[in-house]
Amino acid sequence: MDEKSRSGKVTIEKGNIIWRFEDNEVVKVPYEKIKLIGEFTNANGPLMDDWFLVIYNDDLEYYEISMYANNITESLAELGELMGFELYGTLFTSIEWKSNILYPTKFKGNEIWDIVKPEPKSFLDKLKSLLGFNNEQLKLTKVAENIVNQNTIS
C-alpha cells in the first residue's frame, strides 16, 4: 500500500465530490450545494494526516477530506472546473495550525476559524488551564460565518 492510499481516494462522480476510505463512502457532496471550500493544517504530521480540505454545504453541514487521499489534486482541479475557478491547496508546507478559505475566491486567504479559549470558571478548569489543558474550541470567523449563513454567493 503506498503512502497516499492510507488516506482513501477522492473522485468527482455525477457532480459529487466523493471521498472513499477502505471501500466506504465517507463524504459525498453535490458541488452545486457547496457554499465554502477551504483547507486547514494541524501539527499531527508526519505520522497522521495533518492537511484537510473543508467543505460547508447549503444545509450548514461540514465535511473534511484528507488532502493526502489518492486523486485529490485531480479531483480539486475537476471540482474547480465545474465551479468555474482554479482550485488547489496552498497549505502544503504548513506544520502547525492554519486555515484558509479557497472558495468563494473573493475571500481566498481568509481564515476559516478562530481558536477560542474559554475562560476557566471552576477551580478544576483553572487547574487544567495552568497545566496546559485549555479545551480550545474552533469558531467560524465572521467572514466564514457570513459565507456559510448567506442564501447566495455572488
Residue pairs with C-beta under 8 A, 6 or more apart in sequence:
3 68
4 68
4 69
4 70
5 70
6 68
7 21
7 49
7 66
7 68
7 69
7 70
8 19
8 20
8 21
8 22
8 26
8 66
8 69
8 70
9 19
9 20
9 21
9 69
9 70
9 71
10 17
10 18
10 19
10 20
10 65
10 69
10 70
10 71
10 72
10 75
11 17
11 18
11 20
11 71
11 75
12 18
12 31
12 75
12 78
12 79
12 82
15 30
15 31
15 32
15 82
16 28
16 29
16 30
16 31
17 27
17 28
17 29
17 31
17 55
17 65
17 75
17 79
18 25
18 27
18 28
19 25
19 26
19 27
19 28
19 65
19 66
19 69
20 26
21 69
26 65
27 55
27 63
27 64
27 65
29 55
29 57
29 63
30 57
31 79
31 82
31 83
33 57
33 58
33 59
34 55
34 56
34 57
34 58
34 83
34 103
35 56
35 57
35 58
35 147
35 148
35 150
35 153
36 54
36 55
36 56
36 101
36 103
36 104
36 112
36 144
36 147
36 148
37 53
37 54
37 55
37 79
37 87
37 101
37 102
37 103
38 53
38 54
38 99
38 100
38 101
38 102
38 103
38 112
38 144
39 51
39 52
39 53
39 54
39 67
39 89
39 90
39 91
39 99
39 100
39 102
40 51
40 52
40 54
40 91
40 97
40 98
40 99
40 100
40 112
40 113
41 50
41 51
41 52
41 91
41 94
41 95
41 96
41 97
41 98
41 99
42 50
42 96
42 97
43 50
43 95
43 96
43 97
44 50
45 51
45 95
49 66
49 67
49 68
50 95
51 66
51 67
51 68
51 89
51 91
51 92
51 94
52 64
52 65
52 66
52 67
53 64
53 65
53 66
53 67
53 72
53 76
53 89
54 62
54 63
54 64
54 99
54 112
55 62
55 63
55 64
55 65
56 62
56 63
56 144
56 147
56 148
57 63
60 148
60 149
65 72
66 72
67 89
67 92
72 89
73 88
76 87
76 88
76 89
77 86
77 87
77 88
79 87
80 86
80 87
80 88
83 103
85 103
85 105
87 102
87 103
89 102
90 100
90 102
91 98
91 100
97 115
99 111
99 112
99 113
100 108
100 109
100 110
100 111
100 112
101 107
101 108
101 109
101 110
101 111
101 112
101 143
101 144
101 147
102 108
104 147
104 153
107 143
107 144
107 147
110 141
110 143
110 144
111 141
111 143
111 144
112 140
112 141
112 144
113 138
113 139
113 140
113 141
113 144
114 138
114 139
114 140
114 141
115 136
115 137
115 138
115 139
116 136
116 137
116 138
116 139
117 134
117 135
117 136
117 137
118 135
118 137
120 126
120 128
120 129
125 135
128 134
128 135
140 148
147 153
